[in-house]
Amino acid sequence: MNNGSLPVKGNISRTTTTTTTTSITDQSLRTSLIRNTDQDTSLDLTDVSILSVGLTRYQHHDHGMLTDDDDDNELVETSDEDDDDDEDDDDDDEPFPTHSRNTLLNNTNNNNNDDMDLGLIDPDTQAKLAAILEATGITNSPIPEDFWRDQQVVRLLTSSVTNNLNGLHEIANAISPSNTNLSGHQDKKSKSINKDTSGTFVRACVNNDIRTVEKILQSTNGNEHLNDVNEDGDSVLALACSNGYTDLVRLLLTTIPNIDIDDRGTKQDCTPLMEACNAGHYEIVEFLLKHNANVNMQSTSGNTALHYSAGGGYADIVRLLLENGAKVEETNENGHTPLMEAASGGHVEVARALLDHGAGVNTHSNDSKDKNGNDSKQHKTDEMHTALMEACMDGHVQVAKLLLDHGADVNMPPDSYESPLTLSACGGHIELASLLIERGANLEEVNDEGYTPLMEASREGHDDLVNLLVSQGADVNRTTEDTQETALTLACAGGFLDVAKILISNGANVNLGQSTPLMEASQEGHVELVQYLIQNNADVNQTTPAGETALAYACESGHTEVAEILLNSGAHIDQTENEGRTPLMKASRAGHTCTIRYLISKGADVNRSTNSNDSTVLSLACAGGHLEVASLLLKHGSDPNHLLK
């Protein structure tokens, strides 16, 4: 766990440690300390020996304090109102006489408290700090050894020496469970432990403080803590399982008579077994199963313990769960089986274990059933995958090979949107694509957009994969049904010059498609591609069904350099689309001043109107609110009095 400390006042430096904290358990001391926060601390401590002697520390040791790196993890928070009250108290009732305070400051400065290490406190210093507590009336009873191991309180005690005992008020807050904030390690294997809202018992469990937990359970009826949870709603058993506190798990299960081994906490989500499986704690999983944990319960997202262990790649836990009756084909809310989760993560040994226990290699994510055995609408998703498809998305070659060896379908499943080869092409996974082609993948199978694997590889700019597919016979001039897009148009839209060169060198038609490769490159401003396409006989005046040209696209997007290349290559400057708009009109409506200035310099008609006379170059600039463009057009002779339809 990430550990931390209380905010420290005065000149004592902060430290970060990494093991567990021994909590304060002496109730009488705690009560006295808390009660003292409401009492007057204006005491004359001139004769207290601590005032004239510096504090001594042992060499630093780790004691598991919680880190204070983040503001959110601070353990003591004081409101502005409280701060004001403290200031008033300082003015009215100063705890130390002036000469005593000066003695204190001199001694603490001499001891270099700015660099003081907060390790174990030696017995002599313990006695001196105890004298402060007794002198202030906080406690007259013997102080337990545990007190000096609680760094949160010791920091404030030592800090109070240079802060007029104000820290004593904070000590009371620090050991009051209701005012304590805790923060624990958070990643995919551990639950977030933010604030302790259930008192000392939860705090002790959070910190894996076995000694304190034992004392509490010995002094109370264990069943009193059956429903203890942290602020996130996680039960103490789930927290212990998530964080790998094996001894604590054993203690809780063997000491609390009626503890629910499948306790989901107040969130009613994951069981302790799921938490242990998700974090990969084999020994805890084994212990829970021996105590009859339900191996097939599902979380709110439909995952079982087997899903979590499979997704995490914990093959030994997966085998253990399967031996204890885990359902190998259970699906979560996305329709995913444990095998799909293992394949998605690239976990070969987990996948092998699941297959050995009968996992369906071709189970489809939309094949999930409800409790009555009917098709589950809840599990219907846009992405309908098999385990092989999950492996192909992230390029997990060894998992894919294992699945193929066990009979996985190499081509697109019925009703799916992508084929395994298309998915590997999108990701640029050339080794996996080679494996799929070797096993008989269809090179021309299209996805829901009508794209082939070659089109997808070209669109993503994976030149090595494009080379592979072309070398295996993929059709470079295959077009989509609706828009006649080709692999080359997709490559040009993305600006992938190397891919375009491969395709053209292998026979790709540079003028194929409703929107040609040159139009796509011009619209996106890919200068080198535009030049390369023109060098390879691209038609600069070819039009779309709507009459658009490469020049119109370039001007509308403000790509002046591309417009210059096109005009120098023979593009018609005033060629209109179907409604009669010229490239200059397109640029004016969009407000591209530089492009407009260039077109005017090349003789573009500044008074051209549309076929229906509902727009002119100037009116389009005005409609777009482009004052600079309108001024430029007027300067070059645009008619401001042209009557529109």
C-alpha positions in Angstrom: 0.0 0.0 0.0 1.0 3.6 -0.5 1.4 5.0 3.0 1.4 8.6 4.3 1.6 10.9 7.2 -0.3 13.7 8.9 0.4 17.2 7.8 3.2 18.4 10.1 3.4 21.9 11.7 6.6 23.5 13.0 10.1 22.6 11.9 9.9 18.8 11.8 10.3 17.5 8.2 7.9 15.1 6.6 9.0 11.6 5.7 7.4 8.8 3.7 7.4 5.2 5.0 6.1 2.0 3.5 5.0 -0.6 6.1 2.1 -0.8 8.5 1.0 1.5 11.3 0.4 0.4 14.8 -2.9 2.1 15.8 -3.5 3.7 19.2 -5.9 1.4 21.1 -5.9 2.8 24.7 -9.4 4.1 25.0 -8.8 6.2 28.2 -5.9 8.1 26.5 -7.9 8.7 23.4 -10.8 10.0 25.4 -8.6 12.3 27.4 -6.9 13.6 24.3 -10.2 14.3 22.6 -11.7 15.9 25.7 -8.7 18.2 26.0 -9.5 19.8 22.7 -12.3 21.7 24.4 -10.2 22.7 27.4 -8.0 25.7 28.1 -4.3 24.8 27.4 -3.0 28.0 29.0 -0.5 26.2 31.3 2.8 27.3 32.7 5.1 24.5 31.7 8.3 26.3 32.8 9.3 23.4 35.0 8.6 20.6 32.5 12.0 19.0 31.7 11.2 18.7 28.0 11.5 22.5 27.6 15.2 22.6 28.0 16.2 19.3 26.3 16.1 18.6 22.6 14.3 15.6 21.2 16.4 12.5 20.3 15.5 10.1 17.5 16.7 6.7 16.6 17.8 6.0 13.0 14.8 6.1 10.7 12.7 3.0 10.3 9.6 2.4 8.1 6.3 2.4 10.0 3.7 2.4 7.3 2.4 5.9 7.5 0.2 7.0 4.7 1.7 9.4 2.1 0.7 13.0 1.9 1.6 13.6 -1.7 -2.0 14.6 -2.6 -4.2 17.1 -1.0 -7.0 14.6 -1.2 -5.1 12.3 1.1 -4.5 14.7 4.0 -5.5 13.2 7.2 -6.4 16.3 9.2 -8.5 19.1 7.7 -9.1 22.4 9.5 -11.8 24.8 8.3 -11.2 28.5 8.0 -13.5 29.0 10.9 -11.3 26.7 13.1 -8.2 28.5 12.0 -9.7 31.8 13.0 -10.6 30.4 16.4 -7.0 29.2 16.9 -5.7 32.6 16.1 -8.0 34.2 18.7 -6.9 31.6 21.2 -3.2 32.4 20.5 -3.8 36.1 21.2 -5.8 35.6 24.4 -4.3 32.6 26.1 -0.7 31.8 25.1 0.1 28.3 26.3 3.8 29.0 27.0 5.4 31.8 29.0 7.6 33.8 26.7 10.9 32.7 28.3 9.9 29.0 28.1 8.9 29.4 24.4 12.2 30.9 23.6 14.0 28.1 25.3 12.0 25.6 23.3 12.7 27.3 20.0 16.5 27.5 20.7 16.7 23.9 21.7 14.7 22.6 18.7 16.7 24.8 16.3 19.9 23.4 17.8 18.6 19.9 17.1 18.1 20.7 13.4 14.4 19.8 13.4 14.1 20.8 9.8 15.9 17.6 8.9 14.7 15.5 11.8 14.1 11.8 11.0 10.8 10.5 12.3 11.8 7.0 13.3 11.3 5.2 16.6 11.4 7.4 19.7 14.0 6.5 22.3 12.7 5.9 25.9 14.2 9.2 27.2 12.3 11.2 24.7 9.1 9.2 25.3 9.3 10.2 28.9 9.7 13.9 28.0 6.7 13.8 25.7 4.7 12.0 28.3 5.5 14.9 30.7 3.9 17.3 28.2 0.8 15.2 28.1 0.6 14.9 31.9 1.4 18.6 32.4 -1.4 19.7 30.1 -3.8 17.4 31.8 -4.5 15.3 28.8 -3.6 12.1 30.6 -2.2 11.0 34.0 -2.4 7.3 33.2 0.5 5.1 31.9 0.9 5.5 28.1 0.9 2.2 26.2 3.9 1.4 24.0 1.6 1.4 20.9 1.2 5.2 21.4 4.8 5.8 20.5 4.6 3.8 17.4 1.7 5.8 15.9 3.6 8.3 13.8 0.5 10.4 13.2 0.3 11.3 16.8 4.0 11.5 17.5 4.5 14.0 14.6 1.9 16.3 16.1 3.4 15.9 19.6 6.9 16.8 18.5 5.5 19.6 16.3 3.7 21.1 19.3 7.0 21.8 21.0 7.6 24.5 18.5 4.0 25.5 18.0 2.8 26.4 21.5 1.0 23.2 22.0 -1.5 23.9 19.3 -0.5 20.5 17.9 -2.1 18.9 20.9 -5.5 19.8 19.5 -4.6 18.2 16.3 -3.5 15.1 18.1 -7.0 14.6 19.5 -8.3 14.9 16.0 -5.7 12.6 14.6 -6.7 9.7 16.9 -10.5 10.4 16.5 -11.7 7.9 13.9 -14.4 10.2 12.6 -11.8 12.8 11.6 -9.3 10.5 10.0 -8.8 10.2 6.2 -6.9 7.3 4.8 -5.5 6.6 1.4 -4.4 3.3 0.1 -2.7 1.8 -3.0 -4.9 2.1 -6.1 -4.3 0.2 -9.4 -6.1 -2.5 -11.3 -5.1 -5.1 -8.6 -6.1 -3.1 -5.5 -9.2 -1.4 -4.4 -9.1 2.3 -3.7 -9.1 3.0 0.0 -9.9 6.7 0.5 -11.5 7.6 3.8 -12.0 5.5 6.9 -15.7 5.9 7.8 -16.1 2.8 10.0 -13.7 3.5 12.9 -10.7 1.9 14.3 -11.5 -1.6 13.1 -11.7 -0.6 9.5 -8.6 1.5 9.8 -6.7 -1.4 11.3 -7.9 -3.7 8.5 -6.9 -1.1 5.9 -3.4 -1.0 7.3 -3.1 -4.7 7.8 -2.6 -4.1 11.5 -3.1 -7.7 12.7 -2.3 -6.9 16.3 -5.0 -4.2 16.6 -7.6 -6.3 14.8 -6.9 -9.1 17.2 -7.3 -6.9 20.2 -10.6 -5.4 18.9 -12.0 -8.9 18.1 -10.9 -10.2 21.6 -12.5 -7.3 23.4 -15.8 -7.2 21.4 -18.2 -9.6 19.9 -16.8 -10.2 16.4 -20.3 -10.0 14.9 -20.4 -6.3 15.7 -18.1 -5.8 12.8 -20.0 -7.9 10.2 -21.2 -4.8 8.3 -18.1 -2.6 8.6 -17.2 -1.0 5.3 -15.0 1.8 4.1 -16.5 4.9 2.4 -16.5 3.2 -1.0 -18.7 0.5 0.4 -16.2 -2.3 0.4 -16.3 -4.8 3.2 -13.2 -5.4 5.4 -12.9 -8.9 4.0 -13.0 -7.7 0.4 -10.4 -5.0 1.2 -8.1 -7.6 2.8 -8.5 -10.0 -0.2 -7.9 -7.2 -2.7 -4.7 -6.1 -1.0 -3.3 -9.6 -0.4 -3.5 -9.5 3.4 -3.4 -13.3 3.8 -3.1 -13.4 7.6 -5.8 -10.8 8.0 -8.1 -12.8 5.8 -7.5 -15.9 7.9 -8.0 -14.0 11.1 -11.3 -12.5 9.9 -12.7 -15.8 8.7 -11.7 -17.8 11.7 -12.6 -15.2 14.4 -15.9 -13.5 13.3 -18.5 -16.2 13.8 -21.1 -15.1 11.2 -18.9 -13.5 8.7 -20.3 -13.7 5.1 -17.6 -15.1 2.9 -19.3 -13.7 -0.1 -19.9 -10.2 1.4 -20.3 -7.7 -1.4 -20.3 -4.7 1.0 -22.9 -2.0 0.6 -22.1 -1.6 -3.2 -23.3 -5.2 -3.8 -20.7 -5.6 -6.5 -17.6 -7.8 -6.2 -17.2 -10.6 -3.7 -14.0 -11.1 -1.7 -13.2 -14.0 -4.0 -13.5 -11.8 -7.1 -11.2 -9.2 -5.4 -8.6 -11.8 -4.7 -8.8 -13.2 -8.2 -8.6 -9.8 -9.8 -5.4 -9.1 -7.9 -3.9 -12.5 -8.3 -3.6 -13.6 -4.7 -3.5 -17.4 -5.1 -3.2 -18.3 -1.4 -6.2 -16.2 -0.5 -8.2 -17.6 -3.3 -7.4 -21.1 -2.1 -8.3 -20.3 1.5 -11.7 -18.7 0.4 -12.6 -21.7 -1.7 -11.8 -24.0 1.2 -14.3 -22.0 3.2 -17.0 -22.5 0.5 -16.8 -19.2 -1.3 -19.3 -19.1 -4.2 -17.2 -19.5 -7.3 -19.9 -18.6 -9.8 -21.3 -15.4 -8.3 -21.4 -12.5 -10.7 -20.5 -8.8 -10.2 -22.8 -6.0 -11.3 -21.1 -6.1 -14.7 -21.7 -9.8 -15.0 -18.1 -10.9 -14.3 -17.3 -14.0 -12.3 -14.1 -14.8 -10.4 -13.0 -16.7 -13.5 -13.4 -13.7 -15.7 -11.2 -11.6 -13.4 -8.5 -14.2 -13.1 -8.5 -15.0 -16.8 -8.3 -11.3 -17.7 -5.5 -10.8 -15.3 -3.5 -13.7 -16.7 -3.4 -15.8 -13.5 -3.2 -19.3 -14.9 -2.8 -21.0 -11.5 -5.8 -19.3 -10.1 -7.8 -20.1 -13.3 -7.0 -23.8 -12.9 -7.9 -23.7 -9.2 -11.3 -22.1 -9.9 -12.0 -24.6 -12.7 -11.2 -27.5 -10.3 -13.7 -26.0 -7.9 -16.6 -25.8 -10.4 -16.2 -22.5 -12.1 -18.4 -22.2 -15.2 -16.2 -21.9 -18.2 -18.8 -20.4 -20.5 -20.4 -17.8 -18.2 -20.7 -14.5 -20.0 -20.5 -10.9 -18.7 -22.6 -7.9 -19.7 -20.7 -7.7 -23.0 -21.3 -11.3 -23.8 -17.6 -12.1 -23.1 -16.5 -15.5 -21.8 -13.4 -16.0 -19.7 -11.7 -17.3 -22.8 -12.4 -14.0 -24.6 -11.0 -12.1 -21.7 -7.8 -14.2 -21.7 -7.4 -13.8 -25.5 -7.9 -10.1 -25.3 -5.0 -9.9 -22.7 -2.8 -12.3 -24.6 -2.6 -14.8 -21.8 -1.6 -18.1 -23.6 -1.5 -20.4 -20.6 -4.8 -19.1 -19.3 -6.4 -19.7 -22.7 -4.9 -23.2 -22.8 -6.3 -24.1 -19.3 -9.8 -22.8 -20.4 -9.7 -24.8 -23.6 -8.6 -27.9 -21.8 -11.7 -27.5 -19.6 -14.1 -27.3 -22.5 -14.2 -23.5 -23.3 -15.9 -22.9 -26.7 -13.3 -21.7 -29.1 -15.9 -20.3 -31.5 -18.4 -19.0 -28.9 -19.7 -15.6 -30.2 -20.1 -12.7 -27.9 -23.7 -12.4 -29.0 -24.5 -16.0 -28.3 -25.1 -15.2 -24.6 -28.3 -16.5 -23.0 -30.4 -15.2 -20.2 -31.3 -17.2 -17.1 -34.1 -18.9 -19.0 -31.9 -20.0 -21.9 -33.1 -17.4 -24.3 -31.0 -15.0 -26.3 -30.0 -12.2 -24.0 -30.8 -8.8 -25.4 -28.8 -7.3 -22.6 -25.6 -8.8 -24.0 -26.2 -7.7 -27.6 -23.4 -5.4 -28.5 -22.2 -3.5 -31.6 -19.0 -5.4 -31.6 -19.7 -9.1 -32.0 -16.5 -11.0 -31.4 -15.0 -14.5 -30.9 -11.9 -15.2 -28.8 -9.8 -15.2 -32.0 -11.1 -11.8 -32.9 -10.2 -10.5 -29.4 -6.7 -11.8 -29.9 -6.4 -10.3 -33.3 -7.3 -6.8 -32.2 -4.2 -6.5 -30.0 -1.9 -8.7 -32.1 -1.5 -11.7 -29.7 0.0 -14.1 -32.1 0.6 -17.0 -29.8 -2.9 -16.9 -28.4 -4.3 -16.8 -32.0 -2.2 -19.8 -33.0 -3.5 -21.7 -30.0 -7.1 -20.9 -30.8 -6.6 -21.8 -34.5 -5.0 -25.1 -33.5 -8.1 -25.8 -31.5 -10.4 -25.1 -34.4 -11.2 -21.4 -34.3 -12.8 -20.0 -37.5 -10.3 -18.0 -39.4 -12.9 -15.9 -41.2 -15.7 -13.6 -40.2 -18.4 -15.2 -38.0 -22.0 -14.8 -39.2 -23.5 -11.4 -38.2 -20.2 -10.0 -37.2 -18.7 -6.7 -38.4 -15.1 -7.6 -38.8 -13.0 -10.5 -39.8 -9.9 -11.6 -37.8 -7.7 -10.5 -40.7 -9.4 -7.1 -41.0 -8.8 -6.6 -37.2 -5.1 -7.5 -37.5 -4.8 -5.2 -40.6 -6.3 -2.3 -38.7 -3.7 -2.8 -35.9 -0.8 -3.3 -38.3 -0.1 -6.8 -36.8 1.9 -8.2 -39.7 3.0 -11.5 -38.0 -0.6 -12.2 -37.0 -1.9 -11.3 -40.5 0.7 -13.7 -42.0 -0.5 -16.5 -39.7 -4.2 -15.9 -40.6 -3.4 -15.8 -44.4 -1.4 -19.0 -43.9 -4.5 -20.6 -42.2 -6.8 -19.6 -45.1 -8.1 -16.1 -44.3 -10.2 -14.5 -47.0 -8.2 -11.5 -48.4 -11.3 -9.8 -49.9 -13.7 -10.2 -46.9 -15.3 -6.8 -46.2 -16.4 -5.3 -42.9 -19.5 -3.3 -42.1 -18.1 -0.3 -43.9 -17.4 -2.3 -47.0 -13.6 -2.2 -46.5 -11.3 -5.1 -47.2 -8.2 -5.8 -45.1 -6.1 -4.0 -47.7 -8.3 -0.9 -47.5 -8.1 -0.9 -43.7 -4.3 -1.3 -43.7 -4.0 1.5 -46.3 -6.3 3.8 -44.3 -4.1 3.3 -41.2 -0.9 3.7 -43.1 0.6 0.3 -42.4 2.9 0.0 -45.4 4.4 -3.3 -44.3 1.0 -4.9 -44.1 0.0 -3.3 -47.4 3.0 -4.9 -48.9 2.1 -8.3 -47.4 -1.5 -8.2 -48.6 -0.6 -7.0 -52.1 2.1 -9.8 -52.4 -0.6 -12.3 -51.4 -2.9 -11.2 -54.2 -5.2 -8.6 -52.6 -7.1 -6.5 -55.1 -5.6 -3.0 -55.2 -8.6 -1.7 -57.2 -11.4 -3.1 -55.2 -14.0 -0.4 -54.5 -16.7 0.0 -51.8 -20.2 -0.5 -53.0 -21.7 3.0 -52.3 -18.8 5.5 -52.6 -16.3 3.6 -54.8 -13.6 4.2 -52.4 -10.4 2.3 -53.0 -7.3 1.4 -50.9 -5.5 4.3 -52.7 -8.2 6.9 -51.9 -8.1 5.9 -48.3 -4.3 6.1 -48.2 -4.3 9.6 -49.9 -6.9 10.9 -47.4 -4.6 9.9 -44.6 -1.5 11.4 -46.3 0.3 8.1 -46.5 2.7 8.6 -49.4 4.6 5.4 -48.9 1.4 3.3 -49.0 0.3 5.2 -52.1 3.6 4.4 -53.8 3.2 0.7 -53.0 -0.4 0.6 -54.4 0.4 2.6 -57.5 3.5 0.5 -58.3 1.2 -2.6 -58.0 -1.4 -1.2 -60.5 -3.7 1.0 -58.5 -5.9 3.3 -60.7 -5.1 6.9 -59.7 -8.5 8.2 -61.1 -10.8 5.5 -59.6 -13.6 6.4 -57.3 -16.4 9.0 -57.0 -13.9 11.1 -55.1 -10.5 10.4 -56.6 -7.2 10.0 -54.7 -6.2 13.5 -56.0 -9.3 15.0 -54.6 -8.8 13.4 -51.2 -5.1 14.5 -51.0 -6.0 18.0 -52.1 -8.8 18.4 -49.6 -6.4 17.4 -46.8 -3.5 19.5 -48.0 -1.0 16.7 -48.6 1.3 18.5 -50.9 3.8 15.7 -51.7 1.0 13.3 -52.4 -0.7 15.8 -54.7 2.6 16.2 -56.6 3.2 12.4 -56.7 -0.4 11.7 -58.0 -0.1 14.3 -60.7 3.3 12.8 -61.8 1.4 9.5 -62.1 -1.2 10.9 -64.4 -4.0 11.9 -62.0 -6.7 14.0 -63.8 -6.7 17.5 -62.2 -10.1 18.4 -63.7 -12.0 15.2 -62.9 -15.3 15.9 -61.1 -17.4 14.1 -58.6 -21.1 13.4 -59.3 -21.8 16.8 -57.6 -19.3 18.5 -60.0 -16.6 19.1 -57.4 -12.9 19.2 -58.4 -9.6 18.8 -56.7 -9.1 22.6 -56.9 -12.5 23.3 -55.3 -11.7 21.0 -52.4 -8.2 22.6 -51.9 -9.6 26.2 -52.0 -12.5 25.4 -49.7 -10.0 24.0 -47.2 -7.6 27.0 -47.6 -4.7 24.9 -49.0 -3.1 27.6 -51.2 0.1 25.7 -52.0 -2.0 22.8 -53.3 -4.2 25.2 -55.3 -1.0 26.6 -56.9 0.2 23.1 -57.9 -3.2 22.2 -59.4 -3.4 25.5 -61.4 0.1 25.0 -62.6 -0.9 21.5 -63.7 -3.8 22.7 -65.8 -6.8 22.9 -63.4 -9.6 25.3 -64.6 -9.7 28.2 -62.2 -13.4 29.1 -62.7 -14.8 25.5 -63.1 -18.1 25.3 -61.4 -19.8 22.5 -59.5 -23.4 21.6 -60.2 -24.9 24.7 -58.4 -22.5 27.1 -60.2 -20.0 27.8 -57.4 -16.4 28.3 -58.3 -13.3 27.6 -56.3 -13.1 31.4 -55.4 -16.7 31.2 -54.1 -15.8 28.2 -51.9 -12.8 30.1 -50.5 -14.8 33.3 -49.9 -17.5 31.5 -48.0 -14.8 29.8 -45.8 -12.9 33.1 -45.3 -9.5 31.9 -46.6 -7.9 35.3 -47.4 -4.6 34.0 -48.6 -6.1 31.6 -51.0 -8.5 34.2 -52.3 -5.7 36.7 -52.9 -3.8 34.0 -54.9 -6.9 33.1 -57.0 -7.5 36.7 -57.8 -3.9 37.1 -58.8 -4.4 34.2 -61.3 -7.5 35.8 -62.8 -10.4 34.3 -60.9 -13.8 36.1 -61.6 -14.7 38.2 -58.6 -18.2 38.9 -59.8 -19.3 35.3 -60.6 -22.8 34.4 -59.4 -24.3 30.9 -58.9 -26.6 29.3 -61.5 -29.7 30.5 -59.6 -28.2 33.9 -58.9 -28.7 33.4 -55.2 -25.1 34.0 -54.4 -22.0 35.9 -55.6 -18.4 35.8 -54.4 -19.0 38.9 -52.4 -22.3 37.8 -50.9 -20.8 34.6 -49.8 -18.0 36.4 -48.0 -20.5 38.6 -46.3 -22.7 35.7 -45.3 -19.7 34.2 -43.6 -18.9 37.4 -41.8 -15.5 37.7 -43.3 -14.8 41.5 -43.4 -11.2 41.2 -44.6 -12.3 39.0 -47.5 -15.1 41.4 -48.4 -12.7 44.4 -48.4 -10.2 42.5 -50.6 -13.0 41.6 -53.1 -14.3 45.2 -53.2 -10.7 46.4 -53.8 -10.5 44.1 -56.8 -13.8 45.1 -58.3 -16.5 43.0 -56.8 -19.9 44.7 -57.4 -21.6 45.5 -54.0 -24.9 46.4 -55.8 -25.4 43.1 -57.6 -29.1 42.1 -57.1 -29.6 38.6 -55.9 -32.6 36.4 -56.7 
